[in-house]
Amino acid sequence: MKLTQIRLLMGTMFTSGLLVTAPAMGQDVIRFATWDSDNNLAIQQEIAQLFEAQNPGVTVQVEPYADGYDQKLVAAFGAGSPPDVMYMWNFPEYHQFLTPLDDLIARDSDELNMEDIPAGLMNTAQIQGVTYGMPSGFTTQVVFYNKDMFAQAGVEEPQPGWTWEDLAAKAAQFRDEDAKVYGFAVEARPDPYDFEQFLWSNGTRYISEDGSEIDGFMNSPEAVEVLEMFAGLVRDEDAVLLGSGDMNSSGDLFRSGNIAMQVSAMWDKGGHDDAGINYGVIGLPSFGDKPPHSALGASAISIASDAAHPDLAWEFVKFFSSPEAVALRTGDLPIRTSVADDLSLTDDPIYRPFFEMLEMSDRETHAFLKHAEWSRIQDNLARAIEAIMLEQGNAQQHLDEAVSRSQRFM
């Protein structure tokens, strides 16, 4: 018996700890799958209720898949009963099951006010130029720095326009091996998705723009320079290496006062706030005079290609993308520039760098969106990066080997 039938027979049931109420007879039901929980889930429910109030006769059935999101989504698609609308990020995996949105966006462009949504965010929801989702929230990456540690060490706080050489010079002034205090931390196994931002910042990328070549990109001189720079920070003891036996994250070390600077994103901000850290935020350093770029951690909302109510689903997606709904979602940063301005986030010294990094990162597309076999290529790349960090050198050799091992997937 299908889950929807159980709901109708029993009236109510618990799903992931949430009480889901069966819709009234005669209602058009839109199923909306979300990975959110707790406060963020309550916001999604509020948005659903607002949409229902504006659309009498429509019920939005919020389905919280929580930690088992991907498994439940795969099962729903496999059973031929996917939710009408769903949170989405893994477009290479799911795009064939999703509704292309370009024609709908073009038709309703005035209502959507697409100029209010940065182009870089739209890039995160596209495969080969086709849009499969509307952005729902995002974060860029920045540098958090401990203002108290800088003051106590007599080190000048980082300033806009700073470089990786500036970061290294500042980090060196915090080094205290006995106290296990450093200026910075380097991951032995960084997430390749996020790490690509450093290659962008140095004028290269993992894979060509059209997704056809990795040789000369992943192993380019600019890529080698990036990896050698990070390995050098560890070798010179200006940074501590994480992931080579310890279980600490850079966020843990930042909150404990063991590192003065941390590259991270909105997901660490709440923890720093709860810990009472007196921190500042600044954009990523540059490689010389090249502008820095940030990875884009973006979520989107998509429509199943075989949605039961495709027209209503699109109306819900439009409402979810409206300033009213965007302003309610506080778990990440607003996708609309107007909402960010109205909330004074773009003037706030803590939030402003996130938006500045977005402005400088609107022309790059992550590698996983460019090639169907990227996950296999990425495995080889990740092993190369780890070897470089552990050996603190030999970047060209390891990147060349990663390219060689990956050519069969191109």
N, C-alpha and C positions, 0 to 999 in steps of 0.2 A: 504494500500500500504506500502511495506517495505521501510525502510530508504535507502537501497542501490538502490532501484528503483527510489526513489525521486532524489537521487544524479545523476543518469544517465539521467533522464529526464530534470533536471534543469541545469546540468553542474556543478554548485557550490551551496553550501548552508552553513549556519552558524551552528556550533555545539559547544555549550558552549562558544560562543564568538569567535570561531576559524573558519576561512574560510577554508573549505575543498574542494579541487579541484577534480573533477571526473577524473579517469584515462583515458588515451588514449585508443582507440579501439585496441583490440588485446593484451593488457597487462595482465599478470598474477598479480592478486591483493592479497596481504596479508593484512588482517585487524589486526591492533595492537591497543589494548585498553590500555589506561594509565590513572592513576589518577592524573598525574602531571598537573601543570598549570604554566603560566608565564615563567620564565627563564628555569625551568626544562623541561617544555614542548618544548621549543625551542631547547633544547639539544636533546630530543627524535626525533624531526623532522630532526635535522642535522644528527643523526645516521641513520635514515631512508633514507635520501638522499645519504649518503655514501654507504649504502648497495645497493641502486638502481644503483649507478654509477658502482659498481662492478658486477652487475647482470642485464645487459641490457634486457629489456622486462619485468621487474618486477617492480611493484609499491607497496610501503608500504603505506597503508592508515592509518594514525595515527588518532585514535578516542579518543579525550579527554573527558572522562566521569566525571572528576573533582569530586565535592562533592557528586554526586549521583552515585558514582562508583558501589557500591554493588547492589543497586537497578537496575541499568541499566544492570549489568552483569547477575543478576538473570533473568531479563526479556529476555535477549538475549538467555540464555540457555533454558529458558522455551519456547521460540518461535522457537527453533531449528536452530537459526542463530547466534551462538556465534562468536566473533572474533577468528581469527586463533591463535593469540598470545595475551597474556594479562599479565599485572602485577598481582601478586598474593602474598598473605600472609596467607589467611585463608584456609589452605589445608584440615583441617577436614571437612569444609563445602563443598568444591568444588572438592576434589580429584577424585570423581567418574566420573566427567566430563572432566578430564584432561588426557593427554597422559603420561603413564609411560616412563621415559627417560633413565632408567639404561642401556638398550641394546644399545641405541643410543650413550650414553656417553662412554660405553665400546668400541664400534666400532670406535669412533672418539677420543679416549682418547689422542693419540699423538697430534692431532691437537688442542684439548682443553687444553692440559697441566694441568690436574687436580691437580697435585702437587702444582701448583701455587695458588690454591684456598683452604683456610683453611677448614679442615674437619668440624669444628664447624658450619660453614655457610651452608654446605651441609645438616647437621642434621635438619636445620630449614625448609627444603623443602621436608621432607620425612614423610611418614605415614607407620608404620609397616615395615620399612626398604625399602620401595619403593620410588624412587625419582620422584617427580612430577614437579620440577621446577629447573632452574639454578639461583643461587643467583645473584642479580643485584646491591645491595648496603646494607650497614649495619651501625649500631652504637652499641657500647657497652656503659656501664654506668661507670662513673668516679665521682670524687669529684672536683668541681670547688671551688676555695677558693680566697677570696678577698685579694690580696697582700697588698693593702694600709691599710685595717683594721687590718691585722696581724701586720704590721709595727707600726701603731699608738698605738696598745694595747701592743706592746712589746712581742708578742707571736711568738714563733718559727714556721716557716712554716712547714707543714707536710712533712715527708720524706718517701721514699719508704720503705716498710716493716712495716708501721704503723698499729695499731690495733684500734678496736672500743674503747678500754679503752683510747688510745691516743686521739682519736677524742673527747671523752667526757671530758677529762681533758682540752683540748684546748677550747672546746665550753664553759666550765664554766667560762673562763676568759673574755668572751665577754658579759656575762649576765648583762643587764641594764634594769630592768623592767620599770622604768620611761620613758626611751627613746625608749622602745620597740625594743631593740637590743639584739640579741641572737647569739650564735655561730652556730646554726643548726636549721633545721625545720623537723618535723615529720608529715607525712600525716595521718590523721584519717582514710581516705579511700584510701589507696594506691592501685594502679593497681596490682592485684594479679599476673599478668603476669610478671611484673618487680620485684615484691617483692620476688618471688621465688629465686632470686639470693642470698638473704641473708640466706635462708635455705641451698642452695648448699654450701655456704661459711662456714656453720657450720656443714657440713657433713651429711645433710639429704635432703629431697625433699618432695613435696606435695604427690606424688604418686609413687609407686614402678616403677622400670625401665620397667617392662613389662606391666604396666598400670592396674594391677589386684588388688592392695591393697592400701588403704589410711590409715587404722588403723596402728599405729606404725610409720607412716611417717609424715603426716600432724599434728598429735598430739604427736610426739616424744619428748623426753626431749630436743633434740637439737632445735626443732621448738619452744618449750616453751621458751627456753633460748633466742632465737632471739626476740620473741615478748616481753618478759619481759625486755630485754635490751632497746628496743625502747620506751616502756612505761616508763621505768625508766628515760630516758633522759627528758621526759616531766615532770614526777613527780618531778624530781630534778631541774627543770627549767633550764636545760642546753640546751633545745630545745623548740621552740614554736610549739604548735599543730595547724596544718592547717586543714581546712575542718569541723570545729565544729561550724560554724556560720559565719566565715569570707569568703571572696571571693578571697583572695590573693593566688597566687601560690608561690611555693618556688622560681621560677624564678623571679617573681615580687619583692619578698623580697630581693633576692640577688642583683638585679639591683638597688634597692633603698637603699642599705647599711644597711638593718635591720637584715640580717643574714650574717655570715662570710663564711659559707661553705654550699654547696648544692650538693646533689647527683643528677646527671642528665646525659644527653646524648647530641648528636650532635644537637638535635632539639632546645636546649637552647643556643647553642654557638653563633648563629647569633645575637640573641637579646642582649647577653652580649657584643658582639663586637660593635653593633650599639649604645649601651649605654655608650661606652667608659670605661668599667670597666677594671681596671688593675688586671687581674686574673691569677692564675696558675691552672694547672690541675694535678691531681695525681690519681693513681688507688684506687680502693675501699679498705677500711681497712679490716683487717683480724680478725677472732675470734681466738685469741691466735696464735698458730703456724699452724693453718689450712690455706691453700691457699685460697684467695678470688676468687669468680667466679662472672661473670656478666651475666645479661640477655642479650639476643641477639635480637636487633630490626632489623630484616632483611626483605628485600623485594626480590622477585624472579620474573622470567619471565617464563610463562608456555604456553603449547600448548593445545588447545581444542582437546578432543578425536575424535570429528567429524569435525576437521578443513578441510576447502575446499581444502587447498594446504599443506598437512602435511609435505612433503619433503622440500618445500620452507620455511615453518614455522620453521623447524629445522635448516635450513641454516641461517635464520635470528637470531634465538636464539644463535647459535654459534657465529655469528658476534657480537651480543649484548654482549656476554661474552668475546670477544677478548680484548687484551690490548688496542687496538686503541679506541674501544668504551668505555671501562671502564674508561680510562683516561679523557674522555670528560664529564663524569657525576660527577658533583661537589656538588650535593645536599646532598650526604651522603658520606661515606667512601668507597674507592675502594675495591672490593672483591679480587683483585689479589695482592699478596704480591709484585710481581715485579713492579707493577704500583705504589704502595705505596712507594717502595724504590726509584723508578725513580723520583717521585715527592718530595722526601726527607721528607715525612710525618713521617716515622718511626724514623727520627733523630730530628724532631721538638719537643721541650718540651711540646707544647700544644697538639699535635696530638699523640705523642708516647704512652701515657698511654692508649689510646683507643685500640691500637694494642696489647699492653702488656696484657690488660684484655682479648682480644680475644684469645691470646695464652693460657691463663689459663682457658678458658671457652669452650674448644672444645669437651668436653666429656659429656656434659649434654644436655638433651632434655626437652623442656618445656612441662608442664603437658597437655596443651591443645592438643598436638600432640599425646598423648598416650591413650586418652579415648574419646569415641564418646559422652558421656554425661557430659564432663568436664564443660561445661558452667553452668549446674545446680549445680554441686558440687561446682564450684567456687562461686556461689551466696551465699551458706552457709558459705564458707570460708571467703568471704569478710565481711559478717555480723559479724563473729567472730572476725576478725582483728579489725574492727571498735569498737566493744564493748570493746576489750582489750585496745585500745588506749584511749577511752573515760573514762574508769574506771581506767586506768593506772595500770592494774593488772589482776589477775584471768585468766591468759593465758591458763593454763591446762584445766580449766573448760570449757571455751568457745571453745577451739579447740576440746575437747572431744565431745561437743555437735554438732559441725560442722560435725565431722566424723559420729556421730550417725544419724544425719539427712540425711546424704549423702549415707549411706550404701545401700539404696534401688535402687540407680542408678548404683551400682557396678555390 
